[in-house]
Amino acid sequence: MLSKKQRKHRKEQAKVRVELREAEAVENKKKKFRLQSESLDHIFVTYFRVLKQFHDTPLLPLALAGLSKFAHLINVDFFTDLFECLKRIIKEESLNLADSLNCVSTIFTILSGFYFYAMLYRNIFLSIQPYAD
């Protein structure tokens, strides 16, 4: 049988342990999020490097598949550069039809949802040229 002081002390220790576990859980979540973000950044850097430098290798379909898979995680700031790169790849004569279609499919996957319509309307608006008299 424990005395009143001992029970009180154990109760306080239990509270401290619970608070410590909660603090560690928050710290672990932050660390996990940071590691995931860094990993994702490295993956996208690799994909972009393949698109910019090694687009005539067998790695192109793999990079496009990866971009399609993680399209919802791509930062909007990279869209313009990414689309310019994909457009340049599509225009190359040495690219086979399958890879060209894969590029187009990747673009539509990335643009699916709100961004698709925003970019579509923007491009339509920019492509309309006023008639010069």
BATORDREN-6952 format. One record per residue (C-alpha): x, y, z; residue number from 0; residue in three letters. Coordinates in nm, 3 decimals, decimal comma, padded with zeros to 5 digits. Example, Ala and Ser with C-alpha at 12.3 -4.5 7.8 and 13.67 -1.06 7.14 Angstrom:
REM residues 2
<kelo><c1>01,230</c1><c2>-00,450</c2><c3>00,780</c3><pos>0</pos><code>ALA</code></kelo>
<kelo><c1>01,367</c1><c2>-00,106</c2><c3>00,714</c3><pos>1</pos><code>SER</code></kelo>
//
This chain:
REM residues 133
<kelo><c1>00,000</c1><c2>00,000</c2><c3>00,000</c3><pos>0</pos><code>MET</code></kelo>
<kelo><c1>00,136</c1><c2>00,341</c2><c3>-00,100</c3><pos>1</pos><code>LEU</code></kelo>
<kelo><c1>00,115</c1><c2>00,651</c2><c3>00,109</c3><pos>2</pos><code>SER</code></kelo>
<kelo><c1>-00,074</c1><c2>00,957</c2><c3>-00,009</c3><pos>3</pos><code>LYS</code></kelo>
<kelo><c1>00,250</c1><c2>01,138</c2><c3>-00,098</c3><pos>4</pos><code>LYS</code></kelo>
<kelo><c1>00,374</c1><c2>00,844</c2><c3>-00,302</c3><pos>5</pos><code>GLN</code></kelo>
<kelo><c1>00,046</c1><c2>00,817</c2><c3>-00,495</c3><pos>6</pos><code>ARG</code></kelo>
<kelo><c1>00,053</c1><c2>01,190</c2><c3>-00,565</c3><pos>7</pos><code>LYS</code></kelo>
<kelo><c1>00,415</c1><c2>01,167</c2><c3>-00,678</c3><pos>8</pos><code>HIS</code></kelo>
<kelo><c1>00,338</c1><c2>00,873</c2><c3>-00,913</c3><pos>9</pos><code>ARG</code></kelo>
<kelo><c1>00,040</c1><c2>01,060</c2><c3>-01,054</c3><pos>10</pos><code>LYS</code></kelo>
<kelo><c1>00,259</c1><c2>01,363</c2><c3>-01,129</c3><pos>11</pos><code>GLU</code></kelo>
<kelo><c1>00,522</c1><c2>01,141</c2><c3>-01,288</c3><pos>12</pos><code>GLN</code></kelo>
<kelo><c1>00,258</c1><c2>00,981</c2><c3>-01,508</c3><pos>13</pos><code>ALA</code></kelo>
<kelo><c1>00,141</c1><c2>01,327</c2><c3>-01,622</c3><pos>14</pos><code>LYS</code></kelo>
<kelo><c1>00,497</c1><c2>01,427</c2><c3>-01,701</c3><pos>15</pos><code>VAL</code></kelo>
<kelo><c1>00,551</c1><c2>01,104</c2><c3>-01,899</c3><pos>16</pos><code>ARG</code></kelo>
<kelo><c1>00,234</c1><c2>01,165</c2><c3>-02,100</c3><pos>17</pos><code>VAL</code></kelo>
<kelo><c1>00,338</c1><c2>01,524</c2><c3>-02,176</c3><pos>18</pos><code>GLU</code></kelo>
<kelo><c1>00,685</c1><c2>01,404</c2><c3>-02,272</c3><pos>19</pos><code>LEU</code></kelo>
<kelo><c1>00,539</c1><c2>01,143</c2><c3>-02,511</c3><pos>20</pos><code>ARG</code></kelo>
<kelo><c1>00,314</c1><c2>01,406</c2><c3>-02,669</c3><pos>21</pos><code>GLU</code></kelo>
<kelo><c1>00,609</c1><c2>01,642</c2><c3>-02,717</c3><pos>22</pos><code>ALA</code></kelo>
<kelo><c1>00,813</c1><c2>01,361</c2><c3>-02,873</c3><pos>23</pos><code>GLU</code></kelo>
<kelo><c1>00,522</c1><c2>01,271</c2><c3>-03,103</c3><pos>24</pos><code>ALA</code></kelo>
<kelo><c1>00,501</c1><c2>01,631</c2><c3>-03,227</c3><pos>25</pos><code>VAL</code></kelo>
<kelo><c1>00,877</c1><c2>01,637</c2><c3>-03,278</c3><pos>26</pos><code>GLU</code></kelo>
<kelo><c1>00,865</c1><c2>01,305</c2><c3>-03,464</c3><pos>27</pos><code>ASN</code></kelo>
<kelo><c1>00,586</c1><c2>01,432</c2><c3>-03,692</c3><pos>28</pos><code>LYS</code></kelo>
<kelo><c1>00,787</c1><c2>01,743</c2><c3>-03,774</c3><pos>29</pos><code>LYS</code></kelo>
<kelo><c1>01,097</c1><c2>01,535</c2><c3>-03,841</c3><pos>30</pos><code>LYS</code></kelo>
<kelo><c1>00,900</c1><c2>01,290</c2><c3>-04,056</c3><pos>31</pos><code>LYS</code></kelo>
<kelo><c1>00,743</c1><c2>01,574</c2><c3>-04,256</c3><pos>32</pos><code>PHE</code></kelo>
<kelo><c1>01,084</c1><c2>01,738</c2><c3>-04,307</c3><pos>33</pos><code>ARG</code></kelo>
<kelo><c1>01,240</c1><c2>01,411</c2><c3>-04,426</c3><pos>34</pos><code>LEU</code></kelo>
<kelo><c1>00,950</c1><c2>01,344</c2><c3>-04,662</c3><pos>35</pos><code>GLN</code></kelo>
<kelo><c1>00,978</c1><c2>01,695</c2><c3>-04,805</c3><pos>36</pos><code>SER</code></kelo>
<kelo><c1>01,351</c1><c2>01,658</c2><c3>-04,860</c3><pos>37</pos><code>GLU</code></kelo>
<kelo><c1>01,303</c1><c2>01,319</c2><c3>-05,026</c3><pos>38</pos><code>SER</code></kelo>
<kelo><c1>01,035</c1><c2>01,459</c2><c3>-05,253</c3><pos>39</pos><code>LEU</code></kelo>
<kelo><c1>01,258</c1><c2>01,752</c2><c3>-05,346</c3><pos>40</pos><code>ASP</code></kelo>
<kelo><c1>01,540</c1><c2>01,513</c2><c3>-05,441</c3><pos>41</pos><code>HIS</code></kelo>
<kelo><c1>01,303</c1><c2>01,301</c2><c3>-05,648</c3><pos>42</pos><code>ILE</code></kelo>
<kelo><c1>01,173</c1><c2>01,602</c2><c3>-05,840</c3><pos>43</pos><code>PHE</code></kelo>
<kelo><c1>01,525</c1><c2>01,733</c2><c3>-05,896</c3><pos>44</pos><code>VAL</code></kelo>
<kelo><c1>01,613</c1><c2>01,396</c2><c3>-06,048</c3><pos>45</pos><code>THR</code></kelo>
<kelo><c1>01,303</c1><c2>01,401</c2><c3>-06,272</c3><pos>46</pos><code>TYR</code></kelo>
<kelo><c1>01,375</c1><c2>01,756</c2><c3>-06,387</c3><pos>47</pos><code>PHE</code></kelo>
<kelo><c1>01,739</c1><c2>01,672</c2><c3>-06,454</c3><pos>48</pos><code>ARG</code></kelo>
<kelo><c1>01,631</c1><c2>01,382</c2><c3>-06,675</c3><pos>49</pos><code>VAL</code></kelo>
<kelo><c1>01,389</c1><c2>01,608</c2><c3>-06,862</c3><pos>50</pos><code>LEU</code></kelo>
<kelo><c1>01,644</c1><c2>01,884</c2><c3>-06,915</c3><pos>51</pos><code>LYS</code></kelo>
<kelo><c1>01,965</c1><c2>01,692</c2><c3>-06,979</c3><pos>52</pos><code>GLN</code></kelo>
<kelo><c1>01,899</c1><c2>01,326</c2><c3>-07,049</c3><pos>53</pos><code>PHE</code></kelo>
<kelo><c1>01,571</c1><c2>01,333</c2><c3>-07,239</c3><pos>54</pos><code>HIS</code></kelo>
<kelo><c1>01,704</c1><c2>01,113</c2><c3>-07,519</c3><pos>55</pos><code>ASP</code></kelo>
<kelo><c1>01,767</c1><c2>00,818</c2><c3>-07,286</c3><pos>56</pos><code>THR</code></kelo>
<kelo><c1>01,543</c1><c2>00,534</c2><c3>-07,171</c3><pos>57</pos><code>PRO</code></kelo>
<kelo><c1>01,499</c1><c2>00,728</c2><c3>-06,846</c3><pos>58</pos><code>LEU</code></kelo>
<kelo><c1>01,250</c1><c2>00,969</c2><c3>-07,004</c3><pos>59</pos><code>LEU</code></kelo>
<kelo><c1>00,942</c1><c2>00,741</c2><c3>-06,977</c3><pos>60</pos><code>PRO</code></kelo>
<kelo><c1>01,031</c1><c2>00,665</c2><c3>-06,615</c3><pos>61</pos><code>LEU</code></kelo>
<kelo><c1>01,066</c1><c2>01,033</c2><c3>-06,527</c3><pos>62</pos><code>ALA</code></kelo>
<kelo><c1>00,736</c1><c2>01,113</c2><c3>-06,698</c3><pos>63</pos><code>LEU</code></kelo>
<kelo><c1>00,563</c1><c2>00,830</c2><c3>-06,514</c3><pos>64</pos><code>ALA</code></kelo>
<kelo><c1>00,701</c1><c2>00,959</c2><c3>-06,185</c3><pos>65</pos><code>GLY</code></kelo>
<kelo><c1>00,587</c1><c2>01,313</c2><c3>-06,260</c3><pos>66</pos><code>LEU</code></kelo>
<kelo><c1>00,241</c1><c2>01,183</c2><c3>-06,344</c3><pos>67</pos><code>SER</code></kelo>
<kelo><c1>00,227</c1><c2>00,980</c2><c3>-06,025</c3><pos>68</pos><code>LYS</code></kelo>
<kelo><c1>00,329</c1><c2>01,270</c2><c3>-05,801</c3><pos>69</pos><code>PHE</code></kelo>
<kelo><c1>00,165</c1><c2>01,547</c2><c3>-06,006</c3><pos>70</pos><code>ALA</code></kelo>
<kelo><c1>-00,049</c1><c2>01,660</c2><c3>-05,715</c3><pos>71</pos><code>HIS</code></kelo>
<kelo><c1>00,266</c1><c2>01,733</c2><c3>-05,514</c3><pos>72</pos><code>LEU</code></kelo>
<kelo><c1>00,441</c1><c2>01,952</c2><c3>-05,770</c3><pos>73</pos><code>ILE</code></kelo>
<kelo><c1>00,483</c1><c2>02,311</c2><c3>-05,659</c3><pos>74</pos><code>ASN</code></kelo>
<kelo><c1>00,290</c1><c2>02,554</c2><c3>-05,880</c3><pos>75</pos><code>VAL</code></kelo>
<kelo><c1>00,604</c1><c2>02,767</c2><c3>-05,912</c3><pos>76</pos><code>ASP</code></kelo>
<kelo><c1>00,764</c1><c2>02,493</c2><c3>-06,123</c3><pos>77</pos><code>PHE</code></kelo>
<kelo><c1>00,476</c1><c2>02,456</c2><c3>-06,369</c3><pos>78</pos><code>PHE</code></kelo>
<kelo><c1>00,595</c1><c2>02,710</c2><c3>-06,625</c3><pos>79</pos><code>THR</code></kelo>
<kelo><c1>00,949</c1><c2>02,573</c2><c3>-06,637</c3><pos>80</pos><code>ASP</code></kelo>
<kelo><c1>00,822</c1><c2>02,215</c2><c3>-06,645</c3><pos>81</pos><code>LEU</code></kelo>
<kelo><c1>00,581</c1><c2>02,284</c2><c3>-06,931</c3><pos>82</pos><code>PHE</code></kelo>
<kelo><c1>00,845</c1><c2>02,467</c2><c3>-07,132</c3><pos>83</pos><code>GLU</code></kelo>
<kelo><c1>01,077</c1><c2>02,170</c2><c3>-07,088</c3><pos>84</pos><code>CYS</code></kelo>
<kelo><c1>00,808</c1><c2>01,922</c2><c3>-07,191</c3><pos>85</pos><code>LEU</code></kelo>
<kelo><c1>00,711</c1><c2>02,137</c2><c3>-07,490</c3><pos>86</pos><code>LYS</code></kelo>
<kelo><c1>01,076</c1><c2>02,146</c2><c3>-07,602</c3><pos>87</pos><code>ARG</code></kelo>
<kelo><c1>01,098</c1><c2>01,766</c2><c3>-07,570</c3><pos>88</pos><code>ILE</code></kelo>
<kelo><c1>00,779</c1><c2>01,713</c2><c3>-07,772</c3><pos>89</pos><code>ILE</code></kelo>
<kelo><c1>00,911</c1><c2>01,932</c2><c3>-08,056</c3><pos>90</pos><code>LYS</code></kelo>
<kelo><c1>01,226</c1><c2>01,723</c2><c3>-08,098</c3><pos>91</pos><code>GLU</code></kelo>
<kelo><c1>01,229</c1><c2>01,520</c2><c3>-08,416</c3><pos>92</pos><code>GLU</code></kelo>
<kelo><c1>01,438</c1><c2>01,241</c2><c3>-08,267</c3><pos>93</pos><code>SER</code></kelo>
<kelo><c1>01,169</c1><c2>01,156</c2><c3>-08,011</c3><pos>94</pos><code>LEU</code></kelo>
<kelo><c1>00,952</c1><c2>00,857</c2><c3>-08,092</c3><pos>95</pos><code>ASN</code></kelo>
<kelo><c1>00,573</c1><c2>00,877</c2><c3>-08,095</c3><pos>96</pos><code>LEU</code></kelo>
<kelo><c1>00,526</c1><c2>00,687</c2><c3>-07,768</c3><pos>97</pos><code>ALA</code></kelo>
<kelo><c1>00,746</c1><c2>00,927</c2><c3>-07,576</c3><pos>98</pos><code>ASP</code></kelo>
<kelo><c1>00,576</c1><c2>01,229</c2><c3>-07,734</c3><pos>99</pos><code>SER</code></kelo>
<kelo><c1>00,236</c1><c2>01,097</c2><c3>-07,632</c3><pos>100</pos><code>LEU</code></kelo>
<kelo><c1>00,372</c1><c2>01,018</c2><c3>-07,288</c3><pos>101</pos><code>ASN</code></kelo>
<kelo><c1>00,480</c1><c2>01,385</c2><c3>-07,256</c3><pos>102</pos><code>CYS</code></kelo>
<kelo><c1>00,133</c1><c2>01,503</c2><c3>-07,355</c3><pos>103</pos><code>VAL</code></kelo>
<kelo><c1>-00,028</c1><c2>01,261</c2><c3>-07,113</c3><pos>104</pos><code>SER</code></kelo>
<kelo><c1>00,198</c1><c2>01,386</c2><c3>-06,834</c3><pos>105</pos><code>THR</code></kelo>
<kelo><c1>00,103</c1><c2>01,746</c2><c3>-06,909</c3><pos>106</pos><code>ILE</code></kelo>
<kelo><c1>-00,267</c1><c2>01,663</c2><c3>-06,889</c3><pos>107</pos><code>PHE</code></kelo>
<kelo><c1>-00,217</c1><c2>01,468</c2><c3>-06,569</c3><pos>108</pos><code>THR</code></kelo>
<kelo><c1>-00,034</c1><c2>01,760</c2><c3>-06,411</c3><pos>109</pos><code>ILE</code></kelo>
<kelo><c1>-00,295</c1><c2>02,006</c2><c3>-06,530</c3><pos>110</pos><code>LEU</code></kelo>
<kelo><c1>-00,592</c1><c2>01,797</c2><c3>-06,426</c3><pos>111</pos><code>SER</code></kelo>
<kelo><c1>-00,833</c1><c2>01,983</c2><c3>-06,206</c3><pos>112</pos><code>GLY</code></kelo>
<kelo><c1>-00,836</c1><c2>02,356</c2><c3>-06,153</c3><pos>113</pos><code>PHE</code></kelo>
<kelo><c1>-00,496</c1><c2>02,424</c2><c3>-06,304</c3><pos>114</pos><code>TYR</code></kelo>
<kelo><c1>-00,599</c1><c2>02,265</c2><c3>-06,632</c3><pos>115</pos><code>PHE</code></kelo>
<kelo><c1>-00,880</c1><c2>02,509</c2><c3>-06,687</c3><pos>116</pos><code>TYR</code></kelo>
<kelo><c1>-00,683</c1><c2>02,809</c2><c3>-06,564</c3><pos>117</pos><code>ALA</code></kelo>
<kelo><c1>-00,395</c1><c2>02,733</c2><c3>-06,800</c3><pos>118</pos><code>MET</code></kelo>
<kelo><c1>-00,631</c1><c2>02,644</c2><c3>-07,087</c3><pos>119</pos><code>LEU</code></kelo>
<kelo><c1>-00,813</c1><c2>02,975</c2><c3>-07,065</c3><pos>120</pos><code>TYR</code></kelo>
<kelo><c1>-00,486</c1><c2>03,162</c2><c3>-07,025</c3><pos>121</pos><code>ARG</code></kelo>
<kelo><c1>-00,338</c1><c2>02,998</c2><c3>-07,333</c3><pos>122</pos><code>ASN</code></kelo>
<kelo><c1>-00,655</c1><c2>03,057</c2><c3>-07,536</c3><pos>123</pos><code>ILE</code></kelo>
<kelo><c1>-00,654</c1><c2>03,420</c2><c3>-07,434</c3><pos>124</pos><code>PHE</code></kelo>
<kelo><c1>-00,285</c1><c2>03,463</c2><c3>-07,518</c3><pos>125</pos><code>LEU</code></kelo>
<kelo><c1>-00,320</c1><c2>03,285</c2><c3>-07,852</c3><pos>126</pos><code>SER</code></kelo>
<kelo><c1>-00,591</c1><c2>03,519</c2><c3>-07,980</c3><pos>127</pos><code>ILE</code></kelo>
<kelo><c1>-00,419</c1><c2>03,781</c2><c3>-08,189</c3><pos>128</pos><code>GLN</code></kelo>
<kelo><c1>-00,609</c1><c2>04,099</c2><c3>-08,275</c3><pos>129</pos><code>PRO</code></kelo>
<kelo><c1>-00,633</c1><c2>04,161</c2><c3>-08,644</c3><pos>130</pos><code>TYR</code></kelo>
<kelo><c1>-00,401</c1><c2>04,430</c2><c3>-08,765</c3><pos>131</pos><code>ALA</code></kelo>
<kelo><c1>-00,551</c1><c2>04,672</c2><c3>-09,016</c3><pos>132</pos><code>ASP</code></kelo>
//
